[in-house]
């Protein structure tokens, strides 16, 4: 039987969606609910806010807090600028297992 099904909450308080089982047999969840994802997609710009590129666009959480889905905390970055920001700010370290 797969791992424990503990539903997680989005920053807005709604339940997040199940993405499926991970390699460890535990359920994986999105970091935010479908409503917040829809709002973010609708407000995504057509260009990278850092370099102006128009390909491989992603939504970035400015403060690196995946639960903070306030529109003022979201920006549109291309994949390269997003990776550069994550490395520079060491944002990925906040989610590493200790």
C-alpha positions in Angstrom: 0.0 0.0 0.0 1.3 3.5 -0.9 2.6 6.0 1.7 0.4 8.1 4.0 -2.1 10.3 2.3 -1.7 13.5 4.4 -3.4 16.3 2.4 -1.4 19.6 2.4 -2.8 23.1 2.4 -2.0 25.9 0.0 -1.1 29.3 1.4 -4.7 30.3 0.8 -5.9 27.5 3.1 -7.4 25.2 0.4 -6.2 21.6 -0.1 -3.5 21.0 -2.7 -3.9 18.4 -5.4 -2.2 15.0 -5.4 0.5 14.7 -8.2 1.0 11.0 -7.7 3.4 8.6 -6.0 7.0 9.5 -5.7 9.8 6.9 -6.1 9.8 6.4 -2.4 6.1 5.3 -2.5 4.8 8.4 -0.8 2.2 10.7 -2.3 3.5 14.0 -3.8 1.4 17.1 -3.7 1.4 20.4 -5.6 2.7 23.3 -3.6 -0.5 25.3 -4.2 -4.2 24.7 -5.0 -5.7 24.7 -8.5 -7.3 28.2 -7.9 -4.0 29.8 -7.0 -2.3 28.1 -10.0 -5.0 29.4 -12.3 -4.6 32.9 -10.9 -0.8 32.7 -11.3 -1.1 31.5 -14.9 -3.6 34.3 -15.8 -1.3 36.9 -14.4 1.9 35.5 -16.0 3.6 38.0 -18.3 4.5 37.1 -21.9 8.2 37.8 -21.2 10.9 37.2 -18.6 10.9 40.1 -16.1 14.7 39.9 -15.9 16.1 39.4 -19.4 13.0 40.0 -21.6 13.1 36.5 -23.1 9.9 35.0 -24.4 10.6 31.2 -24.2 10.5 28.6 -21.4 8.7 31.0 -19.0 8.0 29.9 -15.4 6.4 31.5 -12.4 8.9 32.3 -9.6 8.1 33.0 -5.9 10.2 36.2 -5.2 10.6 35.3 -1.5 11.2 31.6 -2.3 8.2 30.7 -0.1 6.1 28.3 -2.2 3.1 28.9 0.1 3.1 32.7 -0.5 1.0 32.9 -3.7 0.2 36.6 -3.3 0.4 38.2 -6.8 3.0 40.7 -5.4 5.2 37.7 -4.6 5.1 36.1 -8.1 7.2 37.0 -11.1 7.6 35.6 -14.6 11.1 34.4 -15.3 12.6 32.3 -18.1 14.0 28.9 -17.1 17.6 30.2 -17.1 16.9 33.3 -15.1 14.9 31.3 -12.6 17.7 28.8 -12.2 20.3 31.6 -11.8 18.1 33.3 -9.1 17.6 30.0 -7.2 21.4 29.3 -7.2 22.3 32.9 -6.3 19.8 33.2 -3.5 20.3 29.5 -2.4 16.5 29.2 -2.5 16.7 25.5 -3.1 18.4 24.9 0.2 15.2 25.8 2.0 13.7 22.6 0.7 16.5 20.2 1.1 16.1 17.4 3.7 18.2 17.8 6.8 
